Amino acid sequence: MTDRMVVVTGVSSGIGRATAVMLAARGFHVFGSVRRAEHAASLAKQLGDRFTALLFDVTDAAAIDAARTVVAKRLGDRTLAALVNSAGIALAGPLLYQDEAEFAQHLAVNVTGPFLVTRAFASLLGTDRSRSGEPGRIVMVSSISGGLATPFLGAYAASKHALEAYADTLRRELMPFGVDVVIVGPGAVATPIWDKGEAAGSDAYAATPYVEAFAGFQRWIVANGRKGLPPAVVAATIAEAITARSPRARYAVLRGKFAGWTVPRLLPRRMLDRMLAKRTGLSPRG
């Protein structure tokens, strides 16, 4: 893997950071995106000359294009080995009362962000056939919510469903160029996102009919998230998606995969509705 280069978005923490560390350990040079320069300091110290920070928000097309120029200069006429779209947000709330801007932010960061980043780096991955080397791969970091929509995570689930539809379409459109697209969908992962969720509290929905159910949901999801998989486990799957000779089109990465992913997707939707309603305190009264 010597001198092979990858771009990973959202490396300041969580899955993105773990992915940067793992790929650097496997000999890749990692270009990692952060929104503020100080967020890259500790990672740069840890990875040394295996890491280059890229400063951009995934919703800022101009900043993304500037970062592409930095990567292109380093690559020369070679192809980029991989692009990992890892940056994302998750903010819970009942859909009827969630702020419009908060809903839109999920789509901007989790869907339009990967669209903009992928569009900018696609030529480096091999859609520009003048580049030398094997075509690269694109990894979309989705979620269990990309296939299962649960109460109070509607905005997040909508964005991840959309991301997966985008990824599937893109994979088919890029077949003539040999550029593959792989989806990695984790379940609960122990990252700082759960601390943010706990800090947010449920006050914003105190005056709604969902106050009790949402408060209980938050307690459950924070506790469950903190017991989630280490980010390095997801990073290992991302590394497999990049390096395997024939990667799967989609990887589900979670504890209790059969009960938490396979079975719910096979159940009739009305049955799953009732199960989720009971779990989240949303069963009809009377």
Secondary structure, DSSP 8 states (H G I E B T S, - for coil): -TT-EEEES-TTSHHHHHHHHHHHHTT-EEEEEESSGGGGHHHHHHHGGGEEEEE--TT-HHHHHHHHHHHHHHHTTB---EEEE---------TTTS-HHHHHHHHIIIIIHHHHHHHHHHIIIIISTTSBS---EEEEE--GGGT---TT-HHHHHHHHHHHHHHHHHHHHTGGGT-EEEEEEE--B-STHHHHHHHH-SGGGTTSTTHHHHHHHHHHHHHHHHTSB-HHHHHHHHHHHHH-SS--SEEEE-TTHIIIIIHHHHS-HHHHHHHHHHHHT-----
